[in-house]
Amino acid sequence: MRDVAVVGFAQRQMSEFDGSPTCVELLVPLFAECYEQTGWNRHDIGFWCSGSSDYLAGRSFSFVSAVDAIGVIPPVNESHVEMDAAWALYEAWLKIQTGEVDTALVYGFGKSSAGVLRRTLALQLDPYNMTPLWPDTVSLAGLQARAGIDAALWDERAMAEVVNRSLTDAEKNEYAVRRGGSSVDELLARPMYADPLRKHDCAPVTDGAAAIVLAADDRARSVADRPAWITSIAHSVDPISMGSRDLTRSPSAAAAARSADFDGLEVAELHAPFSHQELVLRSELGLPDDVRLNPSGGPLAGNPMFTGGLIRIGEAARRVWDGSASKVLGHATSGPALQQNLVCVMEGQS
């Protein structure tokens, strides 16, 4: 297996949608930032891979228009996944493992403001039994949260404590969406949104994009003093039918964790778009109490669709680069109620 590291990361998150830029306008400055970080240009990138969604954009092959941000004369080696760009990163990692390329740039983008997000995401459900009912994402998460509360696995105060910590940490992150911090008691006094969820329990609707640069072996060492080396990466998926699984658990997260090495883990960036899902993931991943969760503020402080998971990997890599941690976890989820999960462990090595 080849040594592959994260050596570049850039992101942009927007909660204000007036005049929201196109996907190309979102991506061009992010690519420029990645070039500046690495000292490379587009000709140094061996493979490009993106993650986005045609049904979110409302048009077929919407990812093709985003390729304009790369510049395709001469043609580039490019691919795409119709889901969170964390899975594009997995494809790019595999591409580098084949030996065909030494470098890759992975990017994702999502414009949630283009439509009614809660309704649109029903299109990812079982098309025969679930989609015709049009259950929205928040309501499905509310069912999951209620199941956990009724089973005494967590309560509303535990959920509020997750939110309080996330929003407090987000104040220190220049990239996060500002939602305003409050005490746990103040959060619990707010009205219900989709019982037992309050608005702060749900990730905000966010437009945004992100890009990550991967490099192998000496290419990584040549551009970074402390590359974030990917030492474990795995993903797994649960059945699409909501009625065939215990919503208080996430077997796919546990399965992915069994394929990774968490020994000595210091920081974990968990892609939990709802507060109670962080509690589920901590349990299913088997994370010790001394592992710091979501120091960036996590998705509760900004969750661009089809980019939120990639951002978690990038934020975890930052901890390695700045020396604040030596072993970190970036996690991504896709589908309803933690249906599919990816883990990416990175380490800083001399």
N, C-alpha and C positions, 0 to 999 in steps of 0.2 A: 504494500500500500504506500502511496506517495504522501509525503507530508504536505498538507494544505493549510493555509492560514488566511484569516481575514486581515487585510492590510489597509482597507479604506472603507469609510462609511459616511453617508450624508443623508439628511432627511429634511422634509418640510411638512408641517402639519398646520391645517387651517380650520378654524371654527367659524370664521366670518366668510360668508359666501358671496357677498356683493362683488361682482366682477371677478369671481373665482377663475383662475387661469385654466387653460386647456392642459391636457396631459403633457403635451410637448413643452409648453411653457413651464410646467412644474419640473420636468426632468432635465432640461438643458442646464440650469445652474447647478443641479446636483451632480451631473456628470463632470462639469467643470471643477467642482469642489473635489471630487474623487481624483481627477487628473492632477490637481494641485497637491493633494496629499501624497500621491505616489510618484509624481514627476513624469508620469506617462502621458501619452495621448491615445486617441482611438485606435491607432495602428498597433499599439502594444497590447491590446485586448484580444485574446485568442477566441473567446466565446462570449456571446451575450445571451442572457436568458431573463425573461420577464414573467411577472405574475399579475394578472388583472382579470376582469370579468366582462364579457360581452353583454350579458344581461343587465349588469349594473350600468354600463355605459349606454345601453339601449340601441346598440347597432352591432351587426355582425363584423367579426374580424377587426374590432376596435384597436387591438394591440398593434395592428399594422401601421396605423397612423402614428403610434408612439415611436416607431422605428425612425421616423423623421428626426427625432431628437439625437439619434446616433450619427446620422449621415451615412448613406448607404452606397455612395460611389467612391471607391469600388465596393462591391457587395461585402456584407459581413456574415459571419457564422452565427446564426441567431435561432433561438427557440422560445417557446412560450408555454406556460401552464395556466389553466383556467381556475386558479385558486390563489391563496395567499402566496406571496413571492418567496416565503421561506421554503416552499417546495421547489421553486425555481432554483434556489440556492442548492438544494439537494441534487437537482439535475446537473447543475454546474459542477458541483463537487465530484459527481460520478464522471462527468466529461473529462475533468482533469485526471481522474484516476486511470482513464483509458490510455493516457499518454499522448492523446491527440493535440492537447493544448496545455500550456503552462499557466495561463491567466484567464480570468473570467470576470465579467461585470454583471451582477444580478440587480435587477430593479423591479419595483412594483409601484402601482399607482391605482388610486380609486377616487372617484368623484361621487361621494354619497349624496351630495346636494342635487344631483341631476334628476333624482326621482324620490319616491317614497320608499326609503330604505327598508323599513320594517316589513312592508308588503313584498317588495322585490325579492328579498331573501327567501321567501316561501318557495321560490322556484328551484331552490337547491334540495327540497325535500322529496320524499317518495312521490313520484308523479301520479300514482294511481289512487293512493289513499289519503295522503296528507296535503299535497298542493291544492287539490280542489276545495279544501276547507279554508285555505289561505290563513293558516296560523302564523302570526308574526313572531319575529325573533324575541321580542321582549316578553310576550306572553308565554312562549315556550321556556324561556329562562325562568319566568315566574313559577311555572309548574315545577321546574327542577328545584328552585329555592324552597318552595313550599314542601316538597317531598323530603328535603333534608331537615327542615324545621320540625315537621311532624314526626320524623324518625329520631329526633333529639340529637342529630349530628352537628348542628350549629343553630344559632339563634340570630335574631335581628341585631343584637348588640355586637356579636362577632363580625357580622357583615359590616356594620358601621365602623368598627375598629379598622377593618381593611381599608375602607374608604378614607378614614381620617389619616392613616399613615401614608396612603398613596398621594393624597392631595397635598399633604405637608411636604413630602419629598419632591413633588412636581414643582413646587415654588422655587426649587434650586436648579431646575432643568430649563434651560433657555428654549428648548424645542417643544416643551409640553404645552398643551392648551390650558390656560388659566381658568379654573372653575371656582376658586375661592375655598379656603380651608375653614372648617368649623369643628367644634368639639364633638365628641361622640354623642353626648346628650342633645346637642343642637341638631345633629343629623337625624337622630331618632324622633325628634319633634316635627320633622318635615312631613308633609302629606304623602300618602301612598300614590304611586304611579301605576303600577300593575302588581297588586298585592301578591306577595309581600315585598316587592321591590319599590324603592323610592327612586327618583330620577338620578340621584348621585350613585346608586348601585349599578347604574348602566353606563357603559362607555359612551362618551358624547359622539354625536354624528360629526365626522371629521373628513374633510378633503385632504389629500396629501399624497406624498410619494417618498420613496427611499431608494438608495442604491448602496450596494456592498461590492467591494473588490476582493476577489480571491486570487491567491497566487501560490504556486508550488515551490517547495525546496528553496534553492538559492534565489529564485526570483522574488520570493517573499522576504528573504533576509536582506536583499539589496535595497529594499524600499522602506523597511520598518526596523527600528531598533529593538522593538519587542512585539513581534507578530502574535496575534491570537490564534494559536495552532488548534485546528479542529482535531480533537483526540477521540471523540465519539459522536456519531450522528445516526439517528434511527427514527422511523415513524411507523405508526400503526393506525388502524381504522376500526371502528365499531360498526355494527349493522345500521343501515339507514333508517330502519323502522324505529320510531320513538317508543313503540309499545313492546319491543323485544329486548330492551335493556333497562337496567336499574339506573335511573337518572341521577341518583345520589353518588354514583361511582363513574369512573372513566377507565374501563379495562384497557383501552388503547393507549392511554397515558402510562399505565403501569407496564404494559408490554414494551413500549418504547424505552422506558426507564431500565428495564431488565437487560436491554441491549447496550446500555451505556455504563460508564464508570463514573459514579458520583462521589467516590471516596475523596475527601479533602475539599469538597465543594464549598466555596465561600459566598458566592452571589448567584442568585437565580432571577432572571427576568422572565416572568410567567405571563403568557398571553391569555389573560382571564378577562374577557369583556364585561363580566358581571361579578360583583364583589364576592358572592358565595362560591364562584367557580375557582377563585384562588384557594379557598379552603379545601375544595375537592382535589385540586391539583397537588397541593402540599401533601395531602394524605396519600394520593395514588402514586406520586413520584417518590414517596418515602423520604422527604427532605427533613433533615434534622432542624431543631429549633434555632441553632446558631447560624443557619444559612440566611443571609439577608435577602429579602424579597423585594423586587421592583424598586431599587433605589432611584430609578429615573422617574418614578411616579406611575409607571405601568400604563396599561390601556385605559384605565379609568381617567387618565389625564390626556387622552388622545388616542384614537384607534382608527386610522384611515383604513377603510375596507381593502382587503387583499394586500395590505402593506403592514398591518399591525404586527404580524408574526415576524417578518423580516426586521422590523425596527427593534424587536426584543433581542434578536441575535446581535444586531449592531450595537445596541446599548450595553449588552453584556461584554462585547469585545472592547468597548471603550474602557471598561474597568481593568482589563488586562493591559491595554496600552498605557494608561496613566499610572500603573503600578499599584493601584488600590486593592487589587485582587490578583491571585495567581491562577485560580481555577474557577470558571464561571459556567453558567448554564443559560442558553437562550432557548426558549420554548415557543412553539406556535400551535395554534389550533385552527381547525376549519370545520364547517358544518355545524348543525344545531346541537346545543347542550354538550359541548366537548366531544363531538363524534370522532374527529380525527386529530391526532396529536403528533408533533415532531419535537425531538430534543436534539440539541447541538451543544456539546461540551467543548469548551475552549480553554487552553492553558498558555501561560506565558513561560517560555523556556529559553534558556541561554543558547 
